[in-house]
Each structure stands twice: as structure tokens, then as C-alpha cells.
Amino acid sequence: MSARHVPVGWNTSKIVYDAVAVCLIGLYLTCFLAIAPRLQDATQNWDPPSYAMRAYGSCAFLLLTLILCIGPLARLDRRFLPLLYNRRHLGVMTCAVALMHAQAVIGWYFSFGPGDAYALLLRANTSYTRVSGFPFEILGAFALLILVLLAATSHDFWLAFLRPPVWKALHMAIYVAYAAVVAHLALGALQASATPFLGMLVLACAGCVVILHLHAARCEHAADVSSAPAAPEAPWLRAAWLDQIAEGRGITVHLDNVEAVAIFRHEGQLVAVTNLCAHQNGPLGEGRIIDGCITCPWHGFQYDFATGCAPPPFTERLASYNLRVTGREVWLDPRPREPGNAAPPVRVS
């Protein structure tokens, strides 16, 4: 297993993922710049820099919307899981396109003023007490700073340096960036738009993000298993039905006062481990068994099915839980065992 275990590296799937993303971004920008001038209203006298700003800005907004939709989609349907892999790469591309938008804006509107272009950006509009005329440029700059910070800390060095909980909390700021971008559009481009199309697009994108997250949360809540204790041997909890766990796959169970637990089935045996991958707190229960290893769906980190330990030379270990099977019911002891002291797999028929 150690020879095949490459948790983060430029493998074929990563190259294909990035190549497809780059090609789609290039195709979008090319089509926008080629088609948009032909559809221009006679009353609008847009110049090439204006088209470039709108091309880069709209592309960055759509990419950011896609990134925020991938998570709930993958939870609602496993067929979307491939989009979840290397999502950080898509975030870096989004940051690059957003920087192109910002450079186009500054180069066209602020480069010819009496002073530094970036200083002029901050001083051009100071109507912070008004809704109409609010300096929407600041909201865009704020969102861009967040995207740059997230792109700069996307490498695994920062994940290891900051530790997964802090790193993940930091990267939740992408929701703040998205809200700032929506406000940036609402107070800026939408005010100048001569047609309702842009407003409808922004509303549809933002609504899609909100609805998908709410729907995924509702579905996960509905799937949470009741924590009714078994009698007379508390604190064992009924975790799942045996038929819910497919061969080579895992399920995630949410129990009261217990962190999420992933239960896997492999070659007629069951094991239960923490649902949090040691790499980036990825949802192990959404993964599967590959080469006898529990494999995280996010970045391919692997852990031996029987021991919960990453294969050599890696040293990560998962906390495990004792299981037992009564009839077709799977019961879980909610007290985790120390990482490295794995609970023995439970054989099932």
C-alpha cells in the first residue's frame, strides 16, 4: 500500500481536472469577448476594456458560485464527488480570474488619475453612510483580499502549520467573500444594468447556493440516527441497519453528544472510525475502500481498514469505535479508542 499511497500529488486525475477547468474558463472568456459586443444595445457604448472587466468579473462570480455548490451537491448525490476532488485548485483559478478583473478595473478607471491608482480606488468614493452610491468597489476589494488569502494558504504547508481546525475555519471565509461579491454586484453593476438579465442571474446564483446548502442540511438532519440506548448495556447506541452499509463503502452516522462517526464494510467486516480525515477534516464516511484502505473523498488520504493507521511512511492515525451487530442492527460504543489502538473489525454475514 505504501508504494501506491500518494495523498497529494500531480496524478492523472488532478491534471485532467485542472486541464478541463482551465479549458472551460478560457472558452467562457473567449465566447464572452467574442459574442458580447455583437449583442450590445445601441445606447450602450462599451469599449473593449469594459467587456474585459465584465468577462473576468462574471467568470469569477460563476466560478465562486460553482465552488460553493459543489459541497452540498456531493452530499446529496455521490455522482458529484469527482467535482469535490481538487476543489482547492478551482479556488486558486477563481482567485486568478478575480485578480484579472481587478487589474482591468484599476487599469482603466484609476491609472490616469493624479496619484497612485490603488490609493485613488480607496478615495474615489467615501459615501459610506448612503445605500445608494455606497462605495461598492471596497466590497469587491474586500472579497478579493479574502480570495487571495485563501489561495495563498491553500497549500498543505499551511494546513499542517495552522492545523486542520484553524485552517478549515479560515477557509470558511469564502462565504463572507461570496456575500461581499453579491453586495458588490448589487450596489455596482446591477445599478447600471439596462436589462434585468444580470439581476436575475445574480439572484439565481445566490439563491441556488442558499437553497442547496439548506436542502443538504435538511437531508443530513433527517438522516441522523436516533441515539436511543440499548438496554441493559448502556452507553451502546443503535447506529445503523446492516443493510444500509454497502460493501466497500461507508456511511456517516450522527449521534447525540458524539462527533460524526464513519462505519465501513469490507470483505464481510465492519469498522467504525472518526468521520474526520486527519489531513483536512474531510468527510471519511463519503469515501470508499481502495486497496484495503479507507480513502478520503477529498484528497485521497488513506488509512488501513483494520488498524485506522495511514500506510508507511505516513504516520496519521484515526480514532476508532467498538461495534457489535445484533440481528440486522449495528450498535456503537460512543467512547472513542485512542488513535493507534484500533477496535477489532466485526465480522458480519
C-alpha positions as a printed Julia matrix, in Angstrom:
349×3 Matrix{Float64}:
   0.0     0.0     0.0
   2.81    2.42    0.75
   4.02    2.34   -2.87
   0.61    3.39   -4.19
  -0.31    5.9    -1.49
   0.19    9.42   -2.87
  -2.23   11.63   -0.92
  -1.35   14.93   -2.6
   0.47   14.94   -5.91
   0.14   15.66   -9.58
  -1.52   12.46  -10.67
  -3.56   11.93  -13.83
  -6.91   12.83  -12.29
  -5.56   16.13  -10.96
  -4.06   17.04  -14.32
  -7.3    16.2   -16.14
  -9.35   18.11  -13.53
  -7.21   21.22  -13.88
  -6.98   20.97  -17.67
 -10.76   20.75  -18.03
 -11.26   23.68  -15.64
  -8.7    25.86  -17.47
 -10.22   25.0   -20.86
 -13.76   25.83  -19.68
 -12.59   29.14  -18.19
 -10.76   30.0   -21.41
 -13.78   29.02  -23.5
 -16.09   31.19  -21.38
 -13.84   34.24  -21.62
 -13.31   33.79  -25.34
 -17.02   33.4   -26.06
 -17.92   36.37  -23.85
 -15.42   38.68  -25.52
 -16.42   37.47  -28.98
 -20.2    37.4   -28.58
 -20.99   40.18  -26.1
 -20.02   43.04  -28.48
 -22.44   41.67  -31.08
 -25.31   41.79  -28.58
 -24.58   45.32  -27.37
 -27.52   47.69  -27.2
 -27.19   50.7   -29.45
 -27.49   53.0   -26.43
 -24.51   51.37  -24.72
 -21.15   52.45  -25.99
 -18.94   49.9   -24.22
 -15.28   49.77  -25.05
 -13.01   46.68  -25.12
 -11.74   47.25  -21.53
 -15.36   47.31  -20.31
 -16.02   43.95  -21.95
 -12.85   42.54  -20.41
 -13.92   43.71  -16.93
 -17.33   42.13  -17.31
 -15.9    38.91  -18.76
 -13.43   38.43  -15.9
 -15.88   39.57  -13.23
 -18.76   37.37  -14.37
 -16.44   34.39  -14.77
 -15.08   34.81  -11.23
 -18.6    35.12   -9.82
 -19.83   31.99  -11.61
 -16.75   30.03  -10.5
 -17.27   31.13   -6.9
 -20.9    30.06   -7.12
 -19.86   26.67   -8.5
 -17.31   26.17   -5.72
 -19.93   26.81   -3.04
 -22.43   24.49   -4.75
 -20.06   21.53   -5.08
 -20.1    20.71   -1.35
 -23.86   20.29   -0.87
 -24.23   18.62   -4.28
 -21.64   15.98   -3.3
 -23.57   15.31   -0.09
 -26.87   14.99   -1.9
 -25.56   12.74   -4.68
 -22.28   10.78   -4.75
 -22.02   11.28   -8.52
 -20.89   14.84   -7.81
 -17.98   13.69   -5.66
 -15.45   13.9    -8.54
 -16.09   17.65   -8.63
 -15.13   17.81   -4.97
 -11.66   16.44   -5.62
  -9.08   19.21   -6.02
 -11.67   21.92   -5.37
  -8.84   23.96   -3.93
  -7.33   24.13   -7.42
 -10.6    25.6    -8.69
 -10.43   28.17   -5.9
  -6.95   29.26   -6.95
  -8.16   29.64  -10.54
 -11.08   31.74   -9.31
  -8.66   33.99   -7.44
  -6.55   34.39  -10.6
  -9.58   35.4   -12.69
 -10.73   37.81   -9.95
  -7.27   39.4    -9.95
  -7.54   39.85  -13.72
 -10.89   41.59  -13.2
  -9.41   43.89  -10.55
  -6.4    44.72  -12.71
  -8.65   45.55  -15.65
 -10.78   47.84  -13.48
  -7.84   49.66  -11.91
  -6.01   49.93  -15.22
  -8.99   51.54  -16.93
 -10.56   53.73  -14.24
  -7.74   54.75  -11.93
  -4.46   54.67  -13.82
  -4.85   58.14  -15.31
  -5.66   59.96  -12.09
  -3.41   62.3   -10.08
  -1.84   59.75   -7.79
  -1.41   56.08   -7.07
  -4.15   54.01   -8.67
  -4.75   51.89   -5.57
  -4.95   54.95   -3.34
  -7.41   56.52   -5.76
  -9.54   53.38   -5.58
  -9.9    53.84   -1.83
 -10.51   57.6    -2.03
 -12.71   57.78   -5.12
 -15.97   57.28   -3.22
 -16.39   57.74    0.53
 -20.2    57.76    0.76
 -20.27   55.04    3.38
 -23.39   56.42    5.07
 -25.58   56.05    1.99
 -27.09   52.92    0.49
 -27.46   54.44   -2.95
 -23.97   55.37   -4.03
 -22.21   53.21   -1.45
 -18.58   52.57   -2.5
 -19.16   49.1    -3.89
 -15.53   48.98   -5.04
 -14.46   48.46   -1.43
 -16.69   45.39   -1.16
 -15.05   43.91   -4.25
 -11.58   44.67   -2.9
 -12.51   43.07    0.43
 -13.76   39.91   -1.31
 -10.6    39.82   -3.43
  -8.38   40.05   -0.35
 -10.17   37.03    1.12
  -9.73   35.05   -2.1
  -6.03   35.91   -2.23
  -5.62   34.85    1.41
  -7.38   31.54    0.78
  -5.39   30.88   -2.4
  -2.11   31.72   -0.64
  -2.89   29.32    2.22
  -4.3    26.52    0.06
  -1.02   24.57    0.04
  -0.68   21.7     2.51
   2.17   23.51    4.25
  -0.33   25.98    5.68
  -2.75   23.2     6.5
  -0.07   21.49    8.59
   1.23   24.76   10.06
  -2.18   26.12   11.1
  -3.65   22.68   11.96
  -6.85   21.4    10.26
  -9.46   23.04   12.56
  -7.91   26.52   12.23
  -7.24   26.09    8.51
 -10.79   24.97    7.85
 -12.24   27.8     9.94
 -10.11   30.27    7.96
 -11.32   28.89    4.65
 -14.94   29.23    5.73
 -14.35   32.93    4.99
 -15.2    32.07    1.39
 -18.85   32.55    2.4
 -18.03   36.07    3.58
 -16.29   36.71    0.26
 -19.33   35.47   -1.66
 -21.68   37.73    0.32
 -19.34   40.67   -0.36
 -19.3    39.85   -4.09
 -23.12   39.72   -4.22
 -23.28   43.09   -2.44
 -20.58   44.42   -4.79
 -22.74   43.47   -7.78
 -26.0    44.68   -6.25
 -24.6    48.14   -5.48
 -22.49   48.38   -8.61
 -23.11   46.56  -11.87
 -26.82   45.96  -11.2
 -27.4    49.69  -10.69
 -26.01   50.43  -14.14
 -27.56   47.47  -15.93
 -30.09   48.4   -18.62
 -31.7    44.93  -18.62
 -32.95   42.66  -15.82
 -30.84   39.73  -17.03
 -27.85   40.39  -14.8
 -30.04   40.85  -11.74
 -31.87   37.61  -12.46
 -28.56   35.8   -12.91
 -27.13   37.07   -9.61
 -30.37   36.26   -7.77
 -30.5    32.77   -9.3
 -26.86   32.03   -8.39
 -27.16   33.3    -4.81
 -30.49   31.52   -4.39
 -29.01   28.28   -5.71
 -26.18   28.44   -3.15
 -28.57   29.09   -0.26
 -31.17   26.51   -1.31
 -28.6    23.76   -1.92
 -26.99   24.3     1.48
 -30.34   24.35    3.27
 -31.54   21.25    1.42
 -28.31   19.34    2.12
 -28.51   20.32    5.8
 -32.14   19.18    5.98
 -31.33   15.85    4.33
 -28.4    15.24    6.68
 -30.53   16.13    9.67
 -33.24   13.73    8.5
 -30.6    11.0     8.14
 -29.32   11.46   11.67
 -29.9     8.31   13.66
 -31.76    8.36   16.94
 -29.48    7.79   19.91
 -31.81    5.54   21.86
 -29.57    3.44   24.19
 -29.62   -0.3    24.25
 -30.79   -1.98   27.39
 -29.35   -3.06   29.66
 -25.84   -2.29   28.36
 -25.68    1.49   28.14
 -23.97    3.51   26.7
 -24.12    1.49   23.46
 -26.15    3.27   20.77
 -28.01    1.93   17.79
 -26.07    3.39   14.85
 -27.49    1.87   11.65
 -29.09   -1.08    9.93
 -26.62   -3.52    8.42
 -28.27   -3.25    5.01
 -27.51    0.48    4.91
 -23.78   -0.18    4.59
 -22.74   -1.29    1.11
 -19.67   -3.44    0.51
 -16.59   -1.29    0.01
 -18.42    1.82    1.12
 -19.04    3.81    4.27
 -21.86    5.7     5.89
 -21.81    8.64    8.25
 -23.83    8.47   11.45
 -24.61   11.46   13.67
 -25.33   10.64   17.28
 -26.25   12.98   20.11
 -23.22   14.24   22.03
 -20.91   12.25   19.74
 -18.87   13.55   16.82
 -19.8    12.12   13.44
 -18.66    8.52   13.01
 -17.94    6.7     9.75
 -18.79    2.99    9.53
 -17.24    0.97    6.69
 -17.9    -2.52    5.34
 -15.15   -4.5     3.63
 -14.89   -8.22    2.86
 -17.55   -9.18    5.37
 -16.26   -6.96    8.2
 -17.28   -3.66    9.77
 -15.17   -0.96   11.39
 -16.07    2.44   12.84
 -13.69    5.42   12.82
 -13.96    9.14   13.29
 -15.52   10.84   10.29
 -12.78   13.49   10.22
  -9.82   12.83    7.96
  -6.52   13.71    9.67
  -5.44   15.64    6.57
  -8.12   18.32    6.22
 -11.05   17.09    8.3
 -12.63   15.69    5.14
 -15.77   13.52    5.48
 -14.4     9.98    5.5
 -17.91    8.48    5.53
 -18.39    9.73    1.99
 -15.32    7.82    0.84
 -14.78    4.17   -0.05
 -12.35    1.3     0.35
  -9.47    1.3    -2.15
  -6.67   -1.29   -1.95
  -7.87   -2.3     1.52
  -7.7     1.3     2.78
 -10.36    3.75    3.89
  -9.9     6.53    1.33
 -10.91   10.13    1.97
 -13.03   11.51   -0.9
 -11.34   14.91   -0.78
  -7.66   14.28   -1.41
  -7.19   10.52   -1.38
  -5.63   10.19    2.09
  -5.77    6.53    3.1
  -5.98    4.53    6.33
  -5.7     0.79    6.77
  -9.15   -0.72    7.19
  -8.24   -2.85   10.19
  -5.92   -0.51   12.09
  -7.01    3.02   11.12
  -3.35    3.92   10.5
  -2.01    5.51    7.33
   0.33    3.17    5.45
   4.09    3.84    5.77
   5.83    6.22    5.55
   2.81    8.28    6.67
   2.01    8.45   10.37
  -1.6     9.7    10.63
  -3.92    7.58   12.79
  -7.68    7.61   13.27
  -9.65    7.18   16.46
 -11.87    4.1    16.22
 -15.02    2.84   17.94
 -16.18   -0.56   19.13
 -19.02   -2.09   17.15
 -21.32   -5.05   17.56
 -24.07   -6.47   15.38
 -27.34   -7.79   16.78
 -29.54   -9.29   14.1
 -29.54   -6.64   11.38
 -28.78   -3.77   13.77
 -25.35   -2.19   14.13
 -24.55   -0.89   17.63
 -21.81    1.56   18.5
 -19.93    2.3    21.7
 -19.69    6.14   21.58
 -16.48    6.17   23.61
 -13.61    6.55   21.09
 -10.49    4.45   21.43
  -7.08    6.09   21.32
  -5.69    6.56   17.79
  -3.45    3.62   17.02
  -5.37    1.32   19.41
  -7.92    0.23   16.86
 -11.1    -1.64   17.7
 -11.1    -5.08   16.08
 -13.29   -5.37   12.94
 -16.64   -7.04   13.47
 -17.44   -9.91   11.12
 -20.89   -9.92    9.54
 -22.67  -12.41    7.35
